[in-house]
Amino acid sequence: MVLFLCCITVKINLCFSGIPYSLKTLTLDGHLNFDEVHNAARDFGNRFQLLPSAVLHPNSVSDIATTVKHIWEMGSHSELTVAARGHGHSLQGQAQAHQGVVINMESLQGPKMQVYAENSSYVDVSGGELWINILHESVKYGLAPKSWTDYLHLTVGGTLSNAGISGQAFQHGPQISNVHQLEVVTGKGEIINCSEKQNSELFHSVLGGLGQFGIITRARISLEPAPDMVKWIRVLYSDFATFARDQEYLISAEKTFDYIEGFVIVNRTGLLNNWRSSFDPQDPVQASQFKSDGQTLFCLELAKYINKDEKDLVNQEVESSLSVLNYIPSTLFLSEVSYIEFLDRVHVSEVKLRSKGLWEVPHPWLNLFIPQSKIHDFAKEVFGNILAETSNGPILIYPLNKSKWDNRTSVVIPEEDVFYLVAFLSSAVPSSKGTDGLEHILTQNKRILEYCETARLGVKQYLPHYTTQEQWRSHFGPQWEVFVQRKSTYDPLAILAPGQRIFQKAMPFS
């Protein structure tokens, strides 16, 4: 009887711990942790918490390949999956792996970051490297990446798996348009180097591929000369049509700014006074008389890069470019900051929010790509109706040129030549049942999405989140069949990035 019970106990233990035990036999440069796994079940969104069975802290790319290959060789009877986790800025559990293995990409000890300052300059970096570190290293050589995200404390692998966009993207395209080469670990545990000329199908699959085809372990990023300073400008509009027309003009103009973004301001008191901490008004008297209360306003944010020996020329160009715009004259605010200070501007807000305990709260963000022809309908309904009273965080809005995006990558964008990013970057107050609570914000997001669907605006989600394969099929549209074919080639067991909820392990893809 005792022997019989022992056998049952052993069998049960194998069911629950047999998979982790087989992982314990792997020879690694780094290590697997089976106990301290709670941090890997958290992310910036603060809404999903799925515990993995183990966290891999790799010291080499071969650690990642060995682990993935081991799980691949276990076959479809194993439910074990793998998620690569960068700096933990996913919004809805995309970098989590329930009872699977999460790879802590920031532990990856690859070859040291290397800047090549030649004719066609570039930097080779680990997939777990933060963009802020790339900035600090590359400017030592007078160089910097061309395209950024607004927040730089993100990993290379994370942003390249989505797209990576900021105010430079109208000119240089997203970050995925500025990559020469990748090193990738596929869902079979193969380490493959790829580029436009070598293994190009994998290269384009992985860029914007939501982690579905491989884990980016190394990347070669294009660089350009870095400026010394930045002329940073903000102006306001009360009319959306005028605001949008000026933005669209600027992204198509021959001589224009180096960075163009915009945001929506809903019912903010003392707005221009708040700007004075970072900007100087061109006309202080007029600025002090401007009232933002009760209005929905549209801010155009611009930046022009300056080198010390060209300062006068740049100031003339800025003046000339501003002279053709139709903003409210009293709202012109200017600042001059270092290049690093400008690019790392969001981190200042992070430090303030962390000090108040307001950083690690739910972030029910919604990011949308809207076709140019539909942006006025969208603005009228969303800013004039759904969000007429208040917003719970920044609302970004700016146009992008489709010609700067590569249609061979996996990212999905609208069909039109110009489309807008509209990003609702909301923060919810924990336990609040009011308009600043999570449920209210999620209801607003749902209303926005339902309107887009009903009005047939042709909107695509950026950093997309869906819960059924039918929704994903609709998101990808005509690209779905290619996406499925790529999945069956590079991750046929659907081991990678289960948190995206696109494919289920060992389920048919079609």
C-alpha positions in Angstrom: 0.0 0.0 0.0 2.8 2.4 0.9 4.7 1.5 -2.3 1.5 2.1 -4.3 1.0 5.5 -2.7 4.7 6.3 -3.3 4.3 5.5 -7.0 1.2 7.8 -7.2 3.2 10.5 -5.5 6.1 10.1 -7.9 3.7 10.2 -10.9 2.0 13.3 -9.6 5.3 15.0 -9.0 6.5 14.2 -12.5 3.3 15.8 -13.9 3.9 19.0 -12.0 7.7 19.2 -11.8 8.9 16.8 -14.6 9.2 19.6 -17.1 11.2 21.9 -14.8 13.3 18.9 -13.8 14.3 18.2 -17.4 15.2 21.9 -17.7 17.5 21.5 -14.6 19.6 19.0 -16.6 20.6 21.6 -19.2 24.2 22.8 -19.4 24.1 26.6 -19.4 26.5 29.6 -19.0 23.8 31.4 -17.1 21.1 29.8 -14.9 17.4 29.0 -14.6 15.6 30.2 -11.6 12.6 28.1 -10.5 11.8 30.0 -7.3 12.0 33.8 -7.9 9.6 34.0 -10.8 7.1 36.6 -9.6 8.7 39.6 -11.3 8.4 37.9 -14.7 4.6 37.8 -14.2 4.5 41.6 -14.0 4.6 44.3 -16.7 4.0 48.0 -17.2 0.3 47.4 -18.0 -0.2 46.1 -14.5 -3.3 44.1 -15.5 -2.2 40.6 -16.2 -0.1 38.4 -13.9 0.7 34.9 -15.2 3.4 33.0 -13.3 6.0 31.1 -15.3 7.6 27.8 -14.1 11.1 29.2 -14.5 13.0 32.3 -15.5 16.2 31.9 -17.6 19.0 34.4 -16.9 21.2 33.8 -20.0 24.9 34.7 -20.1 25.0 33.8 -23.8 22.9 33.3 -26.9 23.6 29.6 -26.7 21.7 29.6 -23.4 18.6 30.8 -25.1 19.1 28.4 -28.1 19.7 25.4 -25.8 16.6 26.1 -23.7 14.3 26.7 -26.7 15.7 23.7 -28.6 15.1 21.5 -25.5 11.5 22.5 -25.4 11.2 22.1 -29.2 12.5 18.5 -28.9 10.0 17.7 -26.1 7.4 18.0 -28.9 3.7 18.9 -29.0 2.7 16.8 -26.0 4.5 19.4 -23.8 2.6 22.6 -23.0 5.8 24.4 -22.1 6.2 27.8 -23.9 8.8 30.5 -24.0 8.6 34.3 -23.7 11.4 36.8 -24.1 11.1 39.6 -21.5 13.0 42.9 -21.9 12.5 45.8 -19.5 8.9 44.7 -18.7 7.0 47.4 -20.7 4.4 45.2 -22.2 0.9 46.3 -21.6 -1.2 43.1 -21.5 0.9 40.2 -20.6 2.6 39.9 -24.0 5.9 38.9 -22.5 4.5 36.5 -20.0 4.4 32.7 -20.3 2.0 30.9 -18.0 3.7 27.9 -16.5 6.4 28.3 -19.2 9.9 29.8 -19.3 10.4 33.6 -19.4 13.8 34.7 -20.7 15.3 37.7 -18.9 16.8 39.4 -21.9 18.6 42.1 -19.9 20.8 39.3 -18.5 22.1 38.4 -21.9 25.9 38.8 -21.9 26.7 39.0 -25.6 29.7 40.7 -27.2 30.1 44.3 -26.0 28.2 47.0 -27.8 30.3 48.1 -30.8 30.0 51.4 -32.7 31.4 51.5 -36.2 32.0 55.1 -37.3 32.6 54.5 -41.0 30.9 55.8 -44.1 27.8 53.8 -43.4 27.9 53.9 -39.6 26.1 51.5 -37.3 26.1 49.9 -33.9 26.0 46.2 -33.0 24.0 45.6 -29.8 22.4 42.8 -27.7 18.7 42.3 -28.1 18.4 43.0 -24.4 20.2 46.3 -24.5 18.3 49.5 -23.6 18.0 52.2 -26.1 19.1 54.8 -23.5 22.5 52.9 -23.3 22.9 52.9 -27.0 22.3 56.6 -27.1 25.0 57.3 -24.4 27.5 55.0 -26.1 26.9 56.2 -29.7 27.1 59.9 -28.9 30.7 59.4 -27.7 31.5 58.9 -31.4 29.3 61.8 -32.5 26.6 59.4 -33.7 23.1 58.2 -32.8 20.3 56.0 -34.1 18.0 57.8 -36.6 14.6 56.6 -35.3 13.5 56.5 -31.6 10.7 55.8 -29.3 9.4 58.5 -26.9 10.7 56.5 -23.9 14.2 55.1 -24.2 14.3 52.7 -21.2 13.1 49.8 -23.5 15.1 47.0 -25.0 16.1 46.7 -28.7 14.4 43.3 -29.1 11.2 44.6 -27.6 10.8 47.6 -29.8 11.9 45.8 -33.0 9.3 43.1 -32.4 6.6 45.9 -32.6 7.9 48.8 -34.8 9.4 51.5 -32.6 8.0 55.0 -33.4 8.4 58.6 -32.3 8.5 62.0 -33.9 11.4 61.1 -36.2 9.4 58.3 -37.9 7.8 60.6 -40.5 11.3 61.1 -42.0 13.2 57.9 -41.1 10.4 55.4 -40.7 10.0 53.3 -37.5 13.0 51.7 -35.8 12.4 48.5 -37.8 13.2 50.5 -41.0 16.6 51.3 -39.6 18.1 47.8 -39.0 20.8 46.3 -41.1 21.0 42.8 -39.6 19.7 40.6 -36.8 20.7 37.5 -34.9 17.7 35.4 -34.1 16.9 32.2 -32.1 13.9 30.5 -33.8 11.2 28.4 -32.2 13.3 25.4 -33.1 16.3 26.6 -31.1 18.4 27.5 -34.2 20.7 30.6 -34.1 20.4 32.3 -37.4 21.9 35.6 -38.8 19.6 37.4 -41.1 19.4 40.6 -43.2 17.9 41.8 -46.4 20.4 39.7 -48.3 20.8 36.7 -46.0 17.8 34.7 -44.8 15.7 37.7 -45.7 12.3 36.0 -45.1 13.2 35.5 -41.4 14.6 39.0 -41.2 11.4 40.6 -42.4 9.2 38.2 -40.4 10.9 39.1 -37.1 10.7 42.8 -37.6 7.3 43.8 -36.2 6.6 40.1 -35.7 5.4 40.3 -32.1 7.9 37.7 -31.1 6.2 35.0 -33.1 9.1 33.8 -35.3 12.2 34.2 -33.2 13.9 35.9 -30.3 16.1 38.9 -31.3 19.4 38.3 -29.6 21.5 40.8 -31.5 20.9 43.7 -33.9 22.8 46.0 -36.2 21.3 49.5 -36.0 21.9 52.3 -38.5 23.4 55.5 -37.1 23.6 59.2 -38.3 25.6 62.2 -37.0 24.3 63.3 -33.6 23.5 67.0 -33.1 24.8 69.1 -30.2 21.5 70.7 -29.2 17.8 70.7 -29.9 15.5 73.6 -30.5 12.3 72.3 -28.8 9.0 74.1 -29.7 5.4 73.8 -28.7 2.4 75.7 -30.1 -1.4 75.3 -29.6 -4.4 75.1 -31.9 -8.1 75.3 -31.0 -9.3 73.9 -34.3 -8.5 70.3 -35.2 -8.7 70.7 -39.0 -6.1 73.5 -38.9 -3.8 71.5 -36.6 -4.0 68.4 -38.8 -3.4 70.5 -42.0 -0.2 72.0 -40.5 1.0 68.6 -39.3 0.5 67.1 -42.7 2.2 70.0 -44.4 5.2 69.6 -42.2 5.7 65.9 -42.8 5.7 66.5 -46.6 7.8 69.7 -46.7 11.3 69.7 -48.1 12.8 71.8 -45.4 11.1 70.8 -42.2 11.7 69.8 -38.5 13.6 66.7 -37.4 10.8 65.7 -35.0 7.1 66.2 -35.4 4.5 65.1 -32.8 1.2 66.4 -31.4 -1.1 65.8 -28.5 -4.6 66.5 -27.4 -5.3 68.5 -24.3 -8.7 68.1 -22.8 -10.0 70.7 -20.3 -6.6 71.6 -18.6 -6.3 74.5 -16.3 -3.2 76.7 -16.3 -1.6 74.7 -19.2 0.8 77.4 -20.3 2.0 78.1 -16.8 2.9 74.4 -16.5 5.0 74.7 -19.7 7.1 77.5 -18.2 9.1 75.0 -16.2 10.7 73.7 -19.4 9.9 76.4 -22.1 10.0 80.1 -22.5 7.1 81.9 -24.1 8.0 84.1 -27.0 5.5 86.7 -25.8 5.2 86.4 -22.0 2.4 89.0 -21.7 0.2 87.4 -24.3 0.9 83.9 -23.0 -0.2 84.9 -19.4 -3.6 86.0 -20.8 -4.3 82.7 -22.6 -6.9 80.5 -20.9 -7.0 76.8 -21.5 -9.9 76.0 -19.1 -12.8 74.0 -20.5 -11.3 73.8 -24.0 -10.1 70.9 -26.1 -6.8 72.1 -27.6 -4.2 70.5 -29.9 -0.5 70.9 -29.3 2.0 70.7 -32.1 5.4 69.7 -30.7 8.4 70.2 -32.9 12.2 69.9 -32.7 15.0 71.1 -34.9 18.5 69.6 -34.4 21.3 72.2 -33.9 25.1 71.9 -34.3 27.0 74.7 -32.6 28.5 76.2 -35.8 25.0 76.3 -37.5 22.9 77.9 -34.8 22.1 81.1 -36.6 21.1 79.3 -39.8 18.9 76.9 -37.8 17.2 79.7 -36.0 16.4 81.3 -39.4 15.0 78.0 -40.7 12.8 77.6 -37.6 11.4 81.1 -38.0 10.7 80.5 -41.7 9.0 77.1 -41.0 6.9 78.6 -38.2 5.8 81.6 -40.3 3.6 79.5 -42.5 1.8 77.7 -39.7 -1.6 78.8 -38.3 -1.3 78.2 -34.5 -2.5 80.6 -31.8 0.2 83.2 -31.8 0.3 83.8 -28.0 1.0 80.1 -27.4 4.5 79.8 -29.0 6.9 78.4 -26.5 10.6 77.5 -27.2 13.4 75.8 -25.4 17.0 74.8 -26.2 18.2 71.6 -24.6 21.0 69.0 -25.2 20.3 66.2 -27.6 20.3 63.6 -24.8 18.0 65.7 -22.6 15.5 66.0 -25.4 15.5 62.3 -26.3 15.3 61.2 -22.6 12.6 63.7 -21.8 10.0 61.1 -20.7 12.3 59.6 -18.1 12.0 62.9 -16.1 8.3 62.2 -15.8 9.0 58.6 -14.8 11.2 59.8 -11.9 8.5 62.2 -10.7 5.7 59.6 -10.9 7.8 56.9 -9.2 8.5 59.3 -6.3 4.8 59.7 -5.8 4.0 56.0 -6.2 2.1 56.6 -9.4 4.3 54.7 -11.9 3.3 51.1 -11.0 -0.4 51.5 -11.6 -2.6 50.0 -14.3 -1.9 51.4 -17.8 -4.8 50.5 -20.1 -3.2 52.1 -23.1 -4.8 52.1 -26.5 -2.6 52.8 -29.6 -4.2 53.1 -33.0 -3.2 53.8 -36.6 -5.9 55.8 -38.4 -6.0 56.5 -42.2 -5.6 60.1 -43.1 -9.0 60.3 -44.8 -10.8 59.2 -41.6 -8.9 61.3 -39.0 -11.4 64.1 -39.0 -14.3 61.8 -38.4 -12.4 60.1 -35.7 -11.4 63.4 -34.0 -15.0 64.7 -34.1 -16.4 61.6 -32.4 -13.6 60.8 -30.0 -12.4 64.2 -28.9 -15.8 65.9 -29.3 -17.9 63.2 -27.7 -16.3 60.2 -26.0 -13.5 62.1 -24.3 -15.1 65.6 -24.3 -14.9 66.0 -20.5 -11.6 64.6 -19.4 -8.6 62.3 -20.2 -6.5 60.2 -17.9 -3.1 60.7 -19.5 -1.4 62.0 -22.6 -3.1 61.6 -25.9 -0.6 61.6 -28.7 -1.6 62.3 -32.3 0.7 62.8 -35.4 0.9 61.7 -39.0 3.3 59.2 -40.6 4.4 58.6 -44.2 3.7 55.0 -45.3 6.6 55.3 -47.8 9.0 55.1 -44.9 7.7 51.6 -43.8 8.8 48.3 -45.4 5.7 46.3 -46.4 7.8 43.1 -46.3 7.9 43.2 -42.4 5.2 41.7 -40.2 3.8 45.0 -38.9 0.3 46.0 -39.9 -0.6 49.6 -41.0 -3.4 51.2 -42.9 -3.5 51.3 -46.7 -3.3 55.0 -47.2 -0.1 57.0 -48.0 -0.4 59.0 -44.8 -1.8 57.7 -41.6 -1.9 58.9 -38.0 -0.8 57.4 -34.7 -3.3 58.2 -32.0 -2.1 56.9 -28.6 -4.3 57.1 -25.5 -1.7 56.7 -22.7 -4.0 56.4 -19.7 -3.1 55.7 -16.1 -5.8 54.3 -13.8 -6.0 55.1 -10.1 -6.0 51.7 -8.3 -9.4 50.9 -6.6 -11.1 54.0 -8.0 -14.6 53.6 -9.2 -14.7 57.0 -10.8 -13.7 58.5 -14.2 -10.0 57.9 -13.3 -10.6 54.2 -12.5 -9.6 51.2 -14.6 -13.2 50.1 -15.5 -14.2 53.6 -16.7 -11.0 53.8 -18.9 -11.5 50.3 -20.3 -15.2 51.3 -21.1 -14.0 54.4 -23.0 -11.4 52.3 -24.9 -14.2 49.9 -25.9 -16.4 52.8 -27.0 -13.5 54.1 -29.2 -12.9 50.7 -30.8 -16.6 50.1 -31.3 -17.0 53.4 -33.0 -14.0 52.7 -35.3 -15.6 49.3 -36.2 -19.1 50.7 -36.8 -17.8 53.7 -38.8 -15.5 51.3 -40.8 -12.5 53.7 -40.4 -10.0 51.0 -41.5 -8.1 51.4 -38.2 -5.3 49.1 -37.1 -4.1 48.6 -33.6 -0.4 49.3 -32.8 0.9 47.1 -29.9 -2.2 45.1 -30.8 -4.1 43.0 -28.3 -6.8 40.5 -29.2 -8.1 37.4 -27.5 -9.3 35.2 -30.4 -7.6 34.0 -33.6 -10.6 35.3 -35.5 -9.8 38.9 -34.3 -6.1 38.4 -35.2 -7.1 37.2 -38.7 -9.2 40.3 -39.1 -6.3 42.5 -37.8 -3.8 41.0 -40.3 -6.3 40.9 -43.2 -4.6 39.8 -46.4 -1.3 39.4 -44.5 -2.7 36.6 -42.3 -1.9 33.7 -44.6 1.8 34.9 -44.9 1.9 35.4 -41.1 0.6 31.8 -40.6 3.1 30.4 -43.2 6.0 32.2 -41.5 4.9 30.8 -38.1 4.8 27.2 -39.4 8.3 27.7 -40.8 10.1 29.3 -37.9 8.0 28.2 -34.8 5.8 25.3 -35.9 5.0 24.2 -32.4 4.0 27.8 -31.3 6.5 27.8 -28.5 7.3 31.5 -28.7 5.5 34.5 -27.2 2.3 32.8 -26.0 1.3 36.0 -24.3 0.3 37.6 -27.6 -2.5 35.1 -27.7 -2.3 34.6 -31.5 -1.5 30.9 -31.7 -2.0 28.1 -29.1 0.7 25.5 -28.7 0.1 22.4 -30.7 -3.1 23.8 -32.3 -3.5 24.0 -36.1 -2.6 27.5 -37.3 -5.0 28.0 -40.2 
